[in-house]
């Protein structure tokens, strides 16, 4: 065999079938020519390249919070935080993505763990990120010098290329989940990273109850006139659980009074938004909180793009494609592109679900599509 062909990454096989050319020595010679010149004819792979509907490389999967937390606690005793590793962050690896640290082909999710008195060093990157807290408090994230308190239920988005570090001012460890668009940035070869200062000055090692960002932007429906430009990422660095909780409760209360306020019976939901645009908090990530009354269930839904969920509180059952799991506080699970998803709260427990997805990417490309209840 021609050595050029043997070393080619392109390997073509003649196959008889509808729409395929008849196998012959001449066809084999043509295919060798394609291999030599690094060419792939569409007719040999159209089913994979242009399927009738999305076929995600990712698989539905669930990660149990108690197991993640136990492993993070072990890592806290063994793995230092500092330059090189940067963060004690342990990423979810979807079982169908070849061992890569990706929850889905576009989304990265991890549990991050910080011991008492520890600092996670300052850096910045072009990937967009957030932190969501399921357990504990006592850590402050410092974004461009602004110290932001982190507590249970808080959602902390951070647009790309902003300096950030973390400090644990408490006497106990703290864990939270990180979400980023790392796989998307890697696939598009658009990522940049830069180390920051080795340590934070005393003026930034502070623990205010409210950050500067909250003092300026944390008033629903009110915008400071000194800040009139639209920003691609939200300038509000934390969305407090007290506000999210109240919004969800009021939706369910309005429903009980006979008003149209929920997505479906017993299913309240809110989306975190950028106060400068009203759009998603981050250009590549959509984040939401969903609440189901005890016994309530969502409509079955398919969506182009993938999502990661974390159970904030309660118990229930989730269905993703042909898989079903009982879930409880802290558990995380993945919904790949175009697989049907539904959730139901246990009869004796409401179910609160934090959700983040890559929907803004597909909306920007005019490729987003949703289907509910088999419609």
Secondary structure, DSSP 8 states (H G I E B T S, - for coil): --HHHHT-S-------STTS----HHHHHHHHHHHHTT---GGGTHHHHS-SS---SS--EEE-HHHHHHHHHHHHHH---STTT-S-EEE---TTTTT-S-SSSS-EEEEEEE-TT-EEEEEEESS-EEEE-SS---EEEEETTEEEEE-TT-EEEE-TT--EEEEE-SSS-EEEEEEE-HHHHHHTT---EEE--SS--TTTS---SS-HHHHHH-STT---TT--S--SS-S---B-HHHHHHHHHHHHHHHHTT---SSBTTEEEEE-B-TTTSSBSSSS-EEEEEEE-TT-B---EEESS-EEEEEEEEEEEEEETTEEEEEETT-EEEE-TT--EEEEE-TT--EEEEEEE-HHHHHHTT---EEETT-
